[in-house]
Each structure stands twice: as C-alpha cells, then as structure tokens.
C-alpha cells in the first residue's frame, strides 16, 4: 500500500545493504537535529587536524563540512563506485577539492598516507550496530587513526520496548509500503535470494508502546576505552505499563550521542529522518500482558558470515503470564529462512 494510505506501514531496513539511491541520499540532506548535531561536533573537533570520513556518501556531507570548518585534510572513504564519483563532484563544486581526498573502497581495505586525528562516521543502523560499525571502526582504530583520535559519534545505543499493534492488525491495516518495493528487490538480489529481512515500522509508533524501555546495546567509541566487542549478549527488563494491553511485538530503535556532552538523539522521538524503528513481530494475534508484569528480553549479537555485519537473536519471556511463554526472533544479515512467521506469510503470500 502507498505509505500515505495507512497509519502504520512496513518497509525493509536498508542501511545495511548496498541499495542507496538519490531518494535515500536526499533524506540525509534534510536540516534536522541529526545534521545540526553532527555539524556542531565536527566544527568543534577538526580545525587544524587530519580527518577521516567513513561512508562519505553521494554528497560527502561531513567531509565538505570538515574542510570548511578548518580541517587540515580530509580523507573521504566510500565503498560504492557510483557514490564515490558523485562525492568527488560534490567536493569540487564545494570548492574544497584541495583539502579533501575521496578514497573509493571499503575502509577495511584501504590505507592512508598519515593517521587521522578525527574519525567521522554515520554507519549507524536502525539497530545501532547493524551496518557493521563495530568491526569497521575497530579496524580504523588499529590501522588508520592516531592513538588519541576523536570519534564522532561517541556512543550509539539500541533500545527496546513492547508495543501493541493489534488495532491495525485486526483491521488488516498493515502492509509493505509501495514505495519500498524497489529496495526490497535490490536487497533480495544483493543477498541472492528472498528471506525474512528486518522490517521498519513507519507511523506514530511511539504511541504504540505498552511497556517501559531499556537499552540492549550501548557501544562507546573512545580512545581511552577498549574497542567494543563485535559479539555480545545483554539482558533487559521491561515493565508493562498499560492496562488491558496486548503485546504484538517489540520495537528496536537507535539513540546516538554524537559527542560525550551533546544532547542525545532519540531516533524514535527526535526530529530526524535518518533512522526508523525495527519491528520485531510476535504472533499476529498477540498475547495479553498485565500491568506491572516484567518482560525479560535477551539480545545476542554475533558476527555474520561476511565478518562485518551482525546477526541478531532476541528472546522475550514474561515472569507471570503463562500464555506468553518464551518467543524468539532471529535476524541474520544473510538470512536463509523465508515466510517463517505469520507476518511474513501475510506480506509475501505464495503466488
């Protein structure tokens, strides 16, 4: 369905796959809280220093701003050849080509002539770690950056809460956004087959929450700390707050502290178009949850078969409601299973 025709709409999580186009890049140019936070952090950190921008994108936004803010030189790294070419044109048009070098390739495969003193990246996913940021920045720290490098962003987190989508589900008022179908096909093509990919939920989703929220990932980039581990396990406790509520799934979303002292961007409630929450589906008819009930969420992150992106496994259980039991959601980066749950069978009916 067209997104405008439904209060809530599903679309694939795209940032962790090579499906960027002008529509995606245009959203990054919007002057929202994200853009202002990054510009302020860069302006305060780069004067007189060598900067590294990992994943510079079509418009080389942060590389151009770093050069204008007084960076001695900026190395702008972009893996996709077409985007790298567009970035070179953007840098020339901005008049900073003498201080910015575009390096085409993955940051894990390139070398720099001198170490970077500031590392800027926006390879932050709808689940914070989903775009391979932990592995990529650990490699940059070992090979490309000075020992006292400044990292932008400073911390990224993934938060979780229980939600009730039953009114939309009961009315069959949920569907894939028509606008997202080309991206869906590109993701399936890039992986090599269809699979139960991660789905974002659009609409006034914060109103669907029926529980407290808690962090299941908290990843800090700081030269005074060890690099975050690529594999991790965390347990979060949620408390049901709503009366007479059903739980149809969980919501995962990202919170970003661009610097250690800046106001945190909560992507669920902030004025930003850079990220969208992930919907973790449970049985379509949902389960009854009671006020005050505790829900235990176990979140496991492991490195996928490409040695960069994570696979995820999430289990949720209740402490008092016998009908909740224990339910598991698995989301590998290169998934094999297709139509494994009622939601995916509804969205992808057999021809």
TASUL-V929519 format. One record per pair of residues at least 12 apart in sequence whose C-alpha atoms are under 8 Angstrom apart, sorted by the first residue. I is the first residue (numbers start at 1). J is the second residue. D is the distance in whole Angstrom. If there is no record, write none. Layout:
# TASUL-V929519
i-><I	I>
j-><J	J>
d-><D	D>
This chain:
# TASUL-V929519
i-><1	1	1	1	2	2	2	3	3	3	6	6	7	7	7	8	8	8	8	8	8	8	8	9	9	9	9	9	9	9	10	10	10	10	10	10	10	10	11	11	11	11	11	11	11	12	12	12	12	12	12	12	13	13	13	13	13	13	14	14	15	15	15	16	16	16	16	16	17	17	17	18	18	18	19	19	19	25	25	25	27	27	28	28	29	30	32	32	32	33	33	33	33	34	34	34	34	37	37	38	38	38	39	39	41	41	41	42	42	42	42	42	42	43	43	43	43	45	45	46	46	46	46	46	46	47	47	47	47	48	48	48	49	49	49	49	49	49	49	50	50	50	50	50	50	50	50	50	51	51	51	51	51	51	51	51	51	51	51	52	52	52	52	52	52	52	52	52	53	53	53	53	53	53	53	54	54	54	54	54	54	54	54	54	55	55	55	55	55	55	55	56	56	56	56	56	57	57	57	57	58	58	58	58	58	58	59	59	59	59	60	60	60	60	62	63	63	63	64	64	64	64	67	67	67	68	71	72	73	73	73	74	74	74	75	75	75	75	75	76	76	76	76	77	77	77	77	77	77	78	78	78	78	78	78	79	79	79	79	80	80	81	81	84	84	84	87	88	107	107	108	108	108	111	111	112	114	115	115	115	116	116	116	116	117	117	117	117	117	118	118	118	118	118	119	119	119	119	119	120	120	120	121	121	122	124	125	125	126	126	126	126	126	126	126	127	127	127	127	127	127	128	128	128	128	128	128	128	129	129	130	130	131	131	132	132	132	134	134	134	134	135	135	135	135	136	138	138	147	148	148	149	150	150	151	151	151	152	152	153	153	153	153	153	154	154	154	154	154	154	154	154	155	155	155	155	155	155	155	155	155	156	156	156	156	156	156	156	156	157	157	157	157	157	157	157	157	158	158	158	158	158	158	158	158	159	159	159	159	159	159	159	159	159	160	160	160	160	160	160	160	160	161	161	161	161	161	161	161	161	161	161	162	162	162	162	162	162	162	162	162	162	162	162	163	163	163	163	163	163	163	163	163	163	164	164	164	164	164	164	164	164	164	165	165	165	165	166	166	166	166	166	169	169	175	176	191	193	194	194	195	195	195	195	195	196	196	196	196	196	196	196	196	197	197	197	198	198	198	199	199	199	200	200	200	200	201	201	201	201	202	202	205	206	206	210	210	210	210	210	211	211	211	211	211	212	212	212	212	213	214	214	214	215	216	216	216	216	217	230	230	230	230	231	231	231	231	232	232	232	233	233	233	233	234	234	234	235	235	235	235	236	236	236	237	237	237	237	238	238	238	238	239	239	239	239	239	240	240	240	240	240	240	240	241	241	242	242	243	243	244	244	244	244	245	245	245	246	246	246	246	247	247	247	247	248	248	248	248	248	248	248	249	249	249	249	249	249	250	250	250	250	251	251	251	251	252	252	252	252	253	253	253	253	253	254	254	254	254	254	255	280	281	281	282	283	283	283	284	284	287	287	288	288	288	289	289	290	293	293	293	293	294	294	294	295	295	295	295	296	296	296	296	296	297	297	297	297	298	298	298	299	299	299	299	300	300	300	301	304	304	304	305	309	310	310	311	311	311	311	312	312	312	313	313	313	313	314	314	314	315	315	315	316>
j-><175	176	177	178	177	178	179	177	178	179	173	174	173	203	204	168	173	174	201	202	203	204	205	174	175	176	177	201	202	203	174	175	176	177	199	200	201	202	176	177	180	199	200	201	202	180	183	184	197	198	199	200	126	197	198	199	200	278	183	187	125	126	131	125	130	131	132	309	131	187	190	80	187	190	183	186	187	57	58	59	273	274	273	274	61	273	271	272	273	265	270	271	272	265	271	272	274	258	262	62	152	258	62	65	152	258	259	62	65	66	69	120	152	65	66	69	70	118	150	66	69	70	71	72	118	69	70	71	72	70	71	72	70	71	72	73	116	117	118	71	72	73	74	75	115	116	117	118	66	71	72	73	74	75	116	117	118	119	120	74	75	76	77	116	117	118	119	120	74	75	76	77	119	120	121	76	77	78	107	119	120	121	122	123	76	77	78	79	121	122	123	76	77	78	87	121	78	83	84	87	83	84	85	86	87	90	86	87	90	91	76	87	90	91	120	75	76	100	91	94	96	100	96	99	100	96	99	99	99	100	101	99	100	101	100	101	102	103	112	100	101	102	103	102	103	104	105	106	107	102	103	104	105	106	107	104	105	106	107	104	105	104	105	102	103	104	102	102	136	140	136	139	140	143	144	144	144	144	145	146	144	145	146	149	145	146	148	149	150	145	149	150	151	152	145	149	150	151	152	151	152	153	152	153	153	156	254	275	252	253	254	275	276	277	278	158	252	253	254	277	278	156	157	158	217	253	254	255	309	310	309	310	309	310	308	309	310	227	228	229	230	230	307	308	309	308	227	228	223	223	224	223	222	223	221	222	259	258	259	221	256	257	258	259	220	221	222	256	257	258	259	260	218	219	220	221	256	257	258	259	260	217	218	219	220	254	255	256	257	215	216	217	218	219	254	255	256	215	216	217	218	252	253	254	255	213	214	215	216	217	252	253	254	255	213	214	215	216	250	251	252	253	209	210	211	212	213	214	238	250	251	252	209	210	211	212	213	238	240	247	248	249	250	251	208	209	210	211	246	247	248	249	250	251	208	209	210	245	246	247	248	249	286	208	247	248	249	246	247	248	285	286	284	285	347	347	334	336	336	338	335	336	337	338	339	331	335	336	337	338	339	340	344	331	333	335	278	279	331	278	279	280	276	277	278	279	276	277	278	279	276	277	268	268	269	240	241	242	245	247	238	239	240	241	242	238	239	240	241	238	236	237	238	236	234	235	236	299	234	301	302	303	310	300	301	302	303	300	301	302	298	299	300	301	298	299	300	296	297	298	299	296	297	298	294	295	296	297	294	295	296	297	291	292	293	294	295	289	290	291	292	293	294	295	291	292	290	291	290	291	288	289	290	291	288	289	290	286	287	288	289	286	287	288	289	281	282	283	284	285	286	287	279	280	281	282	283	286	279	280	281	282	277	278	279	280	277	278	279	280	267	268	276	277	278	266	267	268	275	277	267	329	329	343	327	341	342	343	342	343	323	324	321	323	324	321	324	321	318	319	320	321	318	319	320	316	317	318	319	315	316	317	318	319	314	315	316	317	314	315	316	312	313	314	315	312	313	314	313	332	333	334	334	333	332	333	330	331	332	333	330	331	332	328	329	330	331	328	329	330	327	328	329	328>
d-><6	6	5	5	5	5	7	5	7	7	7	7	8	6	8	8	8	6	7	5	5	7	8	6	6	6	6	6	5	7	7	6	5	6	6	6	5	6	6	6	6	6	5	7	8	7	7	6	7	6	5	6	7	8	6	6	6	8	7	8	6	8	6	7	6	5	8	8	8	6	7	8	8	7	6	6	7	8	7	8	6	7	7	6	8	8	6	5	8	8	7	6	6	7	8	6	8	7	8	8	8	6	7	7	7	7	7	8	8	6	7	8	8	8	7	5	8	7	7	6	7	6	5	8	7	6	4	5	7	6	5	5	8	5	5	7	8	6	7	6	5	5	6	8	7	5	5	7	8	7	8	6	5	6	5	6	5	6	7	6	5	6	8	6	8	6	5	6	7	6	5	6	6	5	6	6	5	7	7	8	6	5	7	8	7	6	5	7	7	7	7	6	6	6	7	8	6	6	7	6	5	7	8	5	5	8	7	5	6	8	7	5	7	7	7	8	6	7	6	7	7	8	7	6	7	7	8	7	5	6	8	6	5	6	6	5	6	7	8	7	6	5	6	6	5	6	7	7	6	7	6	5	6	7	8	6	4	5	8	7	7	6	8	7	8	6	7	6	7	7	6	6	7	8	7	6	8	5	5	5	6	4	6	7	6	5	7	5	6	8	5	5	6	8	7	7	6	5	6	6	5	7	6	7	8	8	8	7	8	6	6	6	6	6	7	6	7	6	6	8	7	6	6	5	8	8	5	8	8	7	6	6	6	8	5	4	7	8	7	7	6	6	8	6	8	7	6	8	7	6	8	6	7	7	6	6	8	6	6	7	7	6	4	6	6	5	7	8	6	5	5	6	7	6	4	6	6	5	7	7	7	8	6	5	7	7	6	5	6	7	7	5	4	6	6	5	6	6	6	5	7	6	5	5	6	7	5	4	6	7	6	5	6	7	5	6	6	7	7	6	5	7	7	8	6	6	5	7	7	6	5	7	6	6	5	8	8	8	8	6	8	6	4	6	5	4	5	7	8	6	6	6	6	7	5	7	7	7	6	5	5	7	8	7	8	6	8	7	8	6	7	7	7	8	7	7	6	8	8	7	6	6	5	4	7	8	7	8	6	5	6	7	7	7	8	7	7	8	7	6	6	8	6	5	4	6	7	6	6	6	7	8	8	7	7	6	6	5	7	7	6	5	4	5	7	5	5	7	7	6	6	7	7	7	6	7	6	6	7	7	7	6	8	8	5	4	6	6	5	7	7	6	4	6	6	5	7	7	6	4	6	6	5	6	7	6	5	6	6	5	6	8	8	6	6	5	6	7	6	5	5	5	6	8	5	6	8	6	7	6	8	7	7	8	6	6	7	6	5	4	6	5	5	6	6	7	5	7	6	7	4	7	7	5	5	5	8	7	6	5	7	8	6	6	5	6	6	5	7	7	7	6	7	5	6	7	6	8	8	7	6	7	8	7	7	8	7	8	6	6	7	6	8	8	8	7	8	8	7	7	7	8	6	6	8	7	6	5	6	8	6	5	6	8	7	6	5	7	6	5	6	7	6	5	7	6	5	6	7	7	6	8	8	7	7	6	8	6	4	5	6	5	6	7	6	4	6	6	5	6	6	4	6	7>
